[in-house]
């Protein structure tokens, strides 16, 4: 599933290079986005399946950091190729790269597919129901939606904000800060996964980095350049930490193990993209109507406000790494490894 989605992304991206007009280009880029939506959660579930409980945290963080590497390289390489040869070549290079990655992954990754009998729609719905109705998964998604929006706002709006609030800055200088944030995520992801596997309650890691991150976003309009450099370094690192832990937690929930993991991750990702994008749009309206200062304060408060939802996610460290079938198991809902996994109690 994940490799097929990657191939679909590459095909649509390559086709985008031959778009005759903007409307065709928009339709083809929609196809790229659809492929990305089908890729992220199954690929993350595949990554988790390769590593046992207690060891997969840094790998999940590294996987998530790969998107930051791709974003940094893609923006830079795309701009260089686009300026030198034109935007169709930039799109073509991206599409060819994705297709090559899909072929390479198919050749290198171990085959974990299993043959199973075809299931009816009712059976599929019954298997998916515990995941889709999971209070911990919904609470986890909602708790971090505000921070998802805050990080997205910083990455997307800061250059425009800097051009109005700091007219003496060059475009390159303003764009450097969000780029630094994206690149620092590469370090924060594996570190966050490592912390998540070793901390008694992973929610504490989320709060430890989430609350200061929201305050940092709130302070953007009040800081000089030197302060912003420190702020963006911290935001990049905390972004990597938070989302590594966010994607690690479902693998410890009973409803998020086995084939339910990919669906649980997709549920979280879908909720955050849908709600977080709306909050980012609201930030834009506020920036236009009342000014950037109030808009940044809004973004910071949005990051803080949903964090209490973490209270609906159990923080017990006594999770059984084996699949949980019996609902009466008193450990259901826990999100940490047992001492038998080699982690400190």
C-alpha positions in Angstrom: 0.0 0.0 0.0 2.7 2.5 1.0 4.9 1.8 -2.0 1.9 1.9 -4.4 1.1 5.3 -2.9 4.7 6.5 -3.4 4.5 5.4 -7.0 1.2 7.3 -7.5 2.8 10.4 -6.0 5.7 10.1 -8.4 3.5 9.5 -11.4 1.3 12.6 -10.7 4.4 14.7 -9.9 6.0 13.8 -13.2 2.8 14.4 -15.1 2.6 17.8 -13.6 5.7 18.8 -15.6 3.7 18.5 -18.8 0.6 20.5 -17.6 -0.7 22.8 -20.4 -2.4 25.2 -18.0 -3.0 26.0 -14.3 -6.2 24.0 -14.1 -4.5 20.7 -15.2 -1.6 21.5 -12.9 -3.9 22.0 -9.9 -5.7 18.7 -10.7 -2.4 16.8 -11.0 -1.0 18.3 -7.8 -4.2 17.2 -6.1 -3.3 13.7 -7.2 0.1 14.1 -5.6 -1.5 15.2 -2.4 -3.9 12.2 -2.5 -0.9 9.8 -2.9 0.8 11.5 0.0 -2.3 11.0 2.2 -2.3 7.2 1.3 1.4 7.0 1.9 2.1 8.5 5.3 0.1 6.3 7.8 0.7 2.9 6.0 4.4 3.7 5.7 4.7 4.6 9.3 2.8 1.4 10.3 5.3 -0.5 8.1 8.2 1.1 9.8 6.8 0.3 13.3 6.3 -3.4 12.2 10.0 -3.8 11.5 11.1 -2.9 15.1 10.0 -4.4 18.4 8.4 -2.6 21.3 10.8 -0.4 23.2 13.1 0.2 20.2 10.9 1.8 17.5 10.7 5.3 19.0 13.9 6.7 17.5 13.1 5.0 14.2 9.7 6.6 14.1 11.3 9.9 14.9 13.9 9.4 12.1 11.1 8.5 9.7 9.2 11.7 10.5 12.5 13.7 10.3 12.8 12.4 6.7 10.0 14.7 5.7 12.0 17.6 7.0 15.0 16.5 5.0 12.8 16.2 1.9 11.3 19.6 2.5 14.7 21.3 2.9 16.2 19.6 0.0 13.1 20.0 -2.2 12.8 23.7 -1.6 16.5 24.3 -2.3 16.9 21.9 -5.3 13.5 22.9 -6.8 14.5 26.6 -6.7 17.9 25.9 -8.3 16.5 23.7 -11.0 13.5 26.0 -11.6 15.7 29.1 -12.0 18.1 27.3 -14.3 15.8 25.3 -16.5 12.2 26.3 -15.7 9.5 25.0 -13.3 8.5 22.0 -15.5 12.0 20.6 -15.0 11.7 21.1 -11.3 8.5 19.2 -11.2 9.9 16.5 -13.4 12.9 16.0 -11.2 10.7 15.6 -8.1 8.5 13.1 -9.9 11.4 11.0 -11.2 13.0 11.1 -7.7 9.8 9.7 -6.1 9.5 6.9 -8.7 13.2 6.0 -8.1 12.6 5.9 -4.4 9.6 3.7 -4.8 11.6 1.2 -6.9 14.5 1.3 -4.5 12.2 0.7 -1.5 10.5 -2.2 -3.2 13.9 -3.8 -3.8 15.3 -3.2 -0.3 12.5 -3.4 2.2 11.6 -6.8 3.6 8.3 -8.2 2.6 5.8 -8.2 5.5 2.7 -9.0 3.5 0.5 -11.9 4.6 -2.1 -13.7 2.6 -5.5 -13.4 4.2 -9.0 -14.3 3.1 -11.1 -11.6 1.6 -13.3 -9.9 4.1 -16.7 -8.5 3.7 -17.5 -4.8 4.2 -19.2 -5.6 7.5 -16.1 -7.4 8.7 -13.8 -4.6 7.7 -16.2 -2.1 9.4 -16.2 -4.2 12.6 -12.4 -4.4 12.7 -12.1 -0.6 12.1 -14.8 0.4 14.6 -12.6 0.2 17.8 -10.0 2.4 16.2 -12.4 5.0 14.9 -14.3 5.1 18.2 -11.1 5.2 20.3 -11.3 8.0 22.8 -7.5 8.0 23.4 -6.8 8.4 19.7 -9.3 11.2 19.3 -8.0 12.9 22.4 -4.4 12.6 21.3 -5.2 14.1 17.9 -7.2 17.0 19.3 -4.6 17.7 22.1 -1.9 18.3 19.5 -4.0 19.9 16.8 -3.3 23.4 18.1 0.5 22.8 18.1 0.3 21.3 14.6 -1.4 24.5 13.5 1.1 26.7 15.4 4.1 25.0 13.7 2.5 25.2 10.3 1.7 28.9 10.8 5.3 29.7 11.8 6.6 27.8 8.7 4.1 29.3 6.2 3.5 32.9 7.5 6.7 34.0 9.1 8.4 35.3 5.9 5.3 37.4 5.0 5.2 38.7 8.6 8.9 39.6 8.6 8.4 41.6 5.3 5.9 43.9 7.1 7.3 43.9 10.6 11.0 44.1 9.7 11.1 45.8 6.3 14.9 46.2 6.6 15.4 42.4 6.5 16.2 40.8 3.2 14.0 38.0 1.9 16.9 35.5 2.3 17.3 36.5 5.9 13.6 36.1 6.7 13.4 32.8 4.9 16.5 31.4 6.7 14.7 31.2 10.1 11.9 28.8 9.0 14.4 26.8 7.1 16.5 26.4 10.2 13.4 25.3 12.1 12.7 22.6 9.5 16.3 21.3 9.5 16.5 21.2 13.3 13.5 18.8 13.2 15.9 16.2 11.8 17.7 16.1 15.2 14.5 16.5 17.3 12.7 13.5 15.8 15.1 10.7 16.8 15.7 12.3 20.2 12.0 12.6 20.8 11.5 8.9 19.9 14.3 8.0 22.3 12.8 10.1 25.1 9.3 8.6 24.5 10.6 5.0 24.8 12.4 5.8 28.1 10.0 8.2 29.8 7.6 6.8 32.4 4.7 8.8 30.9 5.0 10.0 27.3 2.4 12.7 27.9 4.9 14.5 30.1 7.3 14.7 27.2 4.5 16.3 25.1 3.8 18.8 27.8 7.5 19.5 28.5 8.0 20.6 24.9 4.4 21.6 24.0 3.8 24.3 26.5 7.1 26.2 25.9 6.5 25.9 22.1 3.1 27.5 22.3 4.6 30.3 24.5 7.4 30.7 21.9 5.0 31.1 19.1 3.0 33.7 21.1 6.3 35.7 21.5 7.2 35.9 17.8 6.2 39.6 17.3 8.0 40.8 20.4 11.5 39.4 19.8 14.6 40.8 18.1 16.5 38.9 15.4 18.8 37.2 17.9 15.9 36.0 20.1 14.1 34.7 17.0 17.1 32.6 16.0 17.0 30.9 19.4 13.2 30.6 19.2 13.3 28.9 15.7 16.0 26.5 16.8 13.9 25.5 19.8 10.7 25.2 17.8 12.4 23.0 15.2 13.8 20.7 17.9 10.5 20.6 19.8 8.5 20.0 16.6 10.6 16.9 16.0 10.3 15.6 19.6 6.5 16.2 19.8 5.5 14.5 16.6 7.8 11.5 17.2 6.1 10.9 20.5 2.7 11.6 19.0 3.2 8.8 16.4 4.8 6.5 18.9 2.0 6.5 21.4 -0.7 4.8 19.2 1.6 1.7 18.9 1.2 1.2 22.7 -2.6 1.5 22.7 -4.6 -1.8 22.4 -6.7 -0.5 19.5 -3.5 0.8 17.7 -1.6 -2.4 17.5 -1.3 -4.7 14.5 -3.4 -3.7 11.5 -5.1 -1.0 13.6 -1.9 1.1 13.8 -2.1 2.5 10.3 -5.7 3.4 10.6 -5.1 5.0 14.0 -2.3 7.1 12.6 -4.4 8.1 9.6 -7.2 9.1 12.0 -4.8 11.3 13.9 -3.2 12.8 10.8 -6.6 13.5 9.2 -8.0 15.3 12.2 -4.9 17.4 12.6 -4.7 18.4 8.9 -8.4 19.2 8.7 -8.7 21.2 12.0 -5.2 22.6 11.9 -5.6 24.0 8.4 -8.7 25.8 9.5 -6.8 27.4 12.4 -4.0 28.4 10.0 -6.7 30.1 7.7 -8.1 31.9 10.8 -4.6 33.2 11.6 -4.5 34.7 8.1 -7.8 36.4 8.5 -6.7 37.8 11.9 -3.4 39.1 10.5 -5.3 41.0 7.8 -8.1 42.3 10.0 -6.5 43.1 13.3 -2.7 42.8 12.7 0.0 40.2 13.1 0.6 40.8 16.8 -2.9 39.6 17.8 -2.7 36.9 15.2 0.5 35.5 16.8 -1.0 35.6 20.2 -4.0 33.7 18.8 -1.6 31.1 17.4 0.2 30.6 20.7 -3.1 30.3 22.6 -4.4 27.8 20.1 -1.3 25.7 20.8 -2.0 25.7 24.5 -5.8 25.4 24.7 -6.3 21.8 23.5 -3.5 20.2 25.6 -5.9 19.2 28.4 -7.2 16.5 26.1 -4.1 14.6 27.0 -5.9 13.8 30.3 -8.1 11.3 28.3 -5.0 9.3 27.2 -3.9 6.9 29.9 -0.3 7.5 31.0 0.3 4.1 32.6 3.7 2.5 31.8 2.5 -1.0 32.2 1.5 -1.7 28.5 1.8 -5.3 27.4 3.7 -5.4 24.1 1.6 -8.3 22.9 -1.7 -7.7 21.1 -4.5 -7.2 23.6 -7.7 -9.0 22.7 -9.6 -9.1 26.0 -11.4 -5.8 26.8 -11.3 -6.6 30.5 -7.5 -6.4 30.5 -6.8 -3.7 33.2 -3.9 -2.4 31.2 -5.9 -1.3 28.1 -5.2 2.2 27.1 -1.7 2.4 28.5 1.0 4.0 26.5 4.4 3.0 27.8 6.6 -0.1 27.7 7.0 -2.6 30.5 10.3 -3.0 32.4 10.6 -6.4 30.6 11.2 -4.4 27.4 14.6 -3.3 28.8 13.4 0.2 29.7 13.8 1.8 33.1 10.7 1.6 35.3 
